[in-house]
Amino acid sequence: MTTDLSATGRRAPSMAAVADAAGVSMQTVSRVARGFDNVSPDTRDRVQQAMASLGYRPNRAARALRSGRFRTIGVIMFTLASFGNMRTLEAIADAAGAADFTITLLPMASRTEEGVRSAFSRLHEQAVDGVVIIIESHVIDTAEVALPDGVPMVVIDSTGTTEHPAIDTDQNDGARLATQHLLDLGHDTVWHVAGPSSSYSAARRLAAWRTTLERADRVVPPVFHGDWNTSSGYRAGLEIARRPEITAVFAANDQTALGILRACHELGRTVPDSLSVVGFDDSPESDSFWPPLTTVHQSFDEVGRRAVSNLLAQIEGAPVVATTDLVPVRLVVRASTAAPPR
């Protein structure tokens, strides 16, 4: 025989205990727990007070039988390793919890079409009311996947070409701000250490960097290709630090910038006196880099909140509008950028 225990290891309060504390029948407690209207306001208040004082939690499965909803949001994502994904997931969980929803995480097995199909297949087995997809790879547009019929969906970090609403930060404007900041300081051109070619975010940042230089009638240098992490930034930084003609670098994210800073320190290239570096993300540690990093701030919290808000509206019956909602970004200027050496 199993025993119903609370998270503290103690026996969880029963419906009978709530009924006894409120001086009502178990049937009345059940009506209140399931949201029925045929209970007087005074009795409802008494039952809810007893539930609160005892720490009683109504059974979600029972509520789902009545309402047809599970009050659960599925989240499909490629990786938990990136700063942006983790911050966005945390914001989704907070926003869902505030609406009395839980989340079910469905991580990708791999960054392939088969990985996408596998994740969507597992979604069929989950009791969810809607799903948020955090996929920054081009694979989402080409994979032959099928959602369960009628399941609301929001996509985070995409091209906006899906048939579902998309939420993202304004990647283009962020890269423009970073590049233009360096040009305004007097640098002849700006070099770029890009993110992985499979990433929508990296592709948009690279394209906006190039466009900004072209509009300013500046030379567009060859691109250093990275993969979001410090090691790829470090490898690019070793070459950058040895080339005095490179005076300004826009890194695709803060971790890449950190690798560049390390390489410069090891090879005696001073930042920002002889090289200016700008990152992207405004990660919590970026103001503690040495020197503190100029970077583009993204509001991952706002992305998560907007995704959940849009999804909940769909769950409530709002029409699906396949548009991209862009969250504004801003440039945070710190000590890693300065005028070029003369």
N, C-alpha and C positions, 0 to 999 in steps of 0.2 A: 504494500500500500504506500502511495506517495503522500508527502506532507507538503502543503502549500506554505512556503516560507517567503518572507519579505526579503529585500536586498540586505537587511542587517542580520539575516539568519534567524529572526524570530518568526513565529507563526503569524501569517498575514491575517488581518481582521476579516471576519466572515460577514456575509450579508445578515446572518442571524444576529451577530453582535451589533450591527448598525440598527437593525429593527428594534432590538431590546433597548439600545441607548436612546432612540428617538420615540419609543413608545408606540410603534406602528407594526403592521404585519410585514413579513418578508415580501409579500406581493407588492405592497406599497413601495418598499425600497427598490424593488425591481423596476417598477414603473418610473420612478425618479431616475434611476441609473440609465434607463434606456430612453429617457427624454419624452415619455408620454405626457399628454396634457391633462389627463383626467385625475389630477392630484391638486388639492387646494394649495394656494400660495403659502399659507402658514405651515402646512404639513411638509411641503417641498423644502421650505427653509429649514425646518427642524431636521429633516433627513439629511440635507446637505451639510448642516452643521455637525451632525453625528459622523458623517463620512469624513469630514475634514479633521475632526478631533481624533478619530481612530486611525486615520491614514488609509482609509478604504479606497481602492481604485476599482471602478467598474470594469467589467470584462469587455475588452475591445471586440472580441469575436461576437459576443451577444449583441453589442451595438451595431456591428456590421450586418448581422442578420436582419435587423429592422430597417436600417438606413440604406443598405445596399452599398455602403462605403466602408473601407478598411482604415481610413484616416492614416494612410501610409503612402509615402512618396518614394519611388525607386530612384536611385542615383547610379547611372552607368558612367564609368570614367576609366581612362587608360592607366593612369598612374597616381599613386599617393605621394610620389617622391618630390614633385615640384612645389615650390612655395605657393604659386598662384592657385593650383588645384586644392591644396590643403586649406588655404584661407577661404576659398569659394565654398568648399564642402562644409567648413565650420559655419559659414554664414547661412548656408542652406539649412543646416541642422537647427540653428538658432531660430530662423524664420519659421520653419516647420513646427518647431516646438511651441512657439508663441501662438500658432494657430491650432494647437492640440493635435498635430500630426507627428508621426515618427518617420524615420527614413530607413530604407533598406539599401545597403551599398552593394553594387554588383560590379566589381572590378573586372577589367578586360584581362583575358588570358594572354593576349598578344596584340601587337599593333598591326594586325592583318585583317583581311576581310573575314577570314574564318573566326578570328577573335571577336569581331563585331557580331557575327551571326550567333556565336556561342552565347554572348552576353544577352542578346535579344531573345534567344531561345530560353535562357534561364528566367527571363522576365515573365514568360508565359506561366511559369510555375509559382510566381510570387503574387501575393495578395496586395496589390498596390492600386491606388486611385489615379496615379499619374507618374510620369517619369521625367527627370532632368538628365540630359546627356552632356557630359563634359568631355568633349572629344576635339582635340586640336589637330587631328590628322585628316588628310585628304581622303582617307579610306571610307569615311562615312558617306560620301557622295556616290561611291561606286559599289559599295557592298550591297548584295541582294539580301536585304533583311526585311523582316515583317514584324511590326508591332501587333500586339493583341488588338483586335478591333475595338475602336472607341476609347482607347487609352490616351488621355491628354499628354502632350509632350512639349518640352522646351529644350532648345539646344543652346549650349554655352560654348563660345569660341568656335565659330564656323564662318563659312563664306556668306551665309545668309541665303544660300540657294536651295535650302531644304524646304519642304512644304509645311514646316512648323515654325513657330516664333523663335527668334534667336536673340540672345543677350550677349553683349560683349563690351569691353572697354574700347575707347576710340584709339585703336592701335595706330592708325594713320596719323592722327593728330599728334600722338605722343612722339612718334619718330620724327615728325616735322619739327616739333618743338625742340627736341634734342639736337637735331642737325642745325637748325637755324640759330640756336643759342651759340654753337661753336663758330658759325660763320660770322655772327654779330660781334664775337670777341676779336675777329680779325684774322682767323685762320683761312688760308687760301682754299682748302678743301677739307673734307672729313672722310676718314676711312671707317669701314664698318666690319665688325666681327658679328656675323649673322648667327641665328639659331638654326636648328635642323631643317633641311629642305622639305620634310614631310609636314611641317607645322604651319598652320594658317597664320598664327601670330607672327612667326618669324618671317613668313613671306610678305605679310602686309608691312612690317617694319622695314624690311629691305626695300620694298617698292617705294615707300614714302621717303626713305633716305635718298634714294636715287632721284626721285622726282624733285625733291627740295634742292638738290645740287644742280639739276638741269635747269630749273626755273631761275636759279641764281647765276646761271651761265658759268658754272664751275666744273672742273675736271671730275669725272666719276671714277674713282680708283677701283682696282680689282677688289673683290670681296674675300675676306677671310671667313671660312665656314666653320662653325662650331656646333655644339649640341647642348647648350644651356648650362653646362657645368664648368667649374673652375679649371679643370684640367685642359679643356679645349681653349679657354681664355688664356691660360698660361702658355700653351704651345704657340698661339697666335702672338701673345705678348713678347715671347722671346725674339721673334722676327721683328715685330714693331719696335722694340726697344733698341735694336741694332740699326735702325734706319732713321737717321736724324731728319730726313725730309718729311717724315710723318709727324705732324704736330698735334693732330686732333683725332680722336677715335670715339665712335658711337658703338657701344657694346649692346648686343641684343637683350641682355638681362644683367642684373646686378652680379650674379655669380660669375658670369663671363668677365665682367669688369674687374672683379676681385682677382681672378687669375692673371689679368693683364697687369694689375698693380703689383702683384707678387713678382712677375717677371721683370718689371721695370726696377723694382727695388734690388733684385739680385744682380742686375746688370748695371746698376748705377744711373739709370735714366730717371730724372726727377720729375715728379708730378705735383703741381701743374706747371712748374717753371719751364720745362722743355717739352712736355706732352700733356694735353688735356684729355680727360676720360669722362664719358657720360654713360650711365647705365640705364636700366629700364626695370621697373617694378616698385622701387622704394621699399625694399624689404626691411624688416625691423633693424637689421644689423648695418644697413648701408651708411648710417650716420656715424658708425664706429669704425668703418674702414679707415685706413690711413693713406692719403688724406680722406676725410669724409667725402662721400661720393655724391656728385651731382647726378640726379636720376629723374626718371619720369614716374610719378605716383599714379598707381592704378588702385581704384577702390573695389577690391574683390568683395568686400562686405556688401556694397551696393549691388554688385552683379548677382550675388546670391539672393539678396532680398527681392530684387526685381524678378528673378527667375521663379521664385516660389510664389510671389504675388500673381504673376501671369498664369502659372500653373493652377493655382487655387481658383482663379477666375474661370479657367476652362472647366475645372471640375464642377463648378457651380453652374455651368451651362453657357458661359460666354462664348461668342463665336471665335473661331480660330483665325487669327490674322497673321499671315506668314511674313512678318516684317522683322528687321533687325533693330533692336533697341540699344543704342550706344551710350555707355556711361562715360562722362567726360573725364579727362586726365589732366594733370598739371605738372609743370616742370618744377623740381625742387633743386635750387642752386646751392651747392655747398663748395668745398675747397678744392675739388679735383679739377676744376676748369679755370682757365685764365687766358689772357692774351698770349699769342705765340711769341717765342723768343725772337729778338731782333739783333 
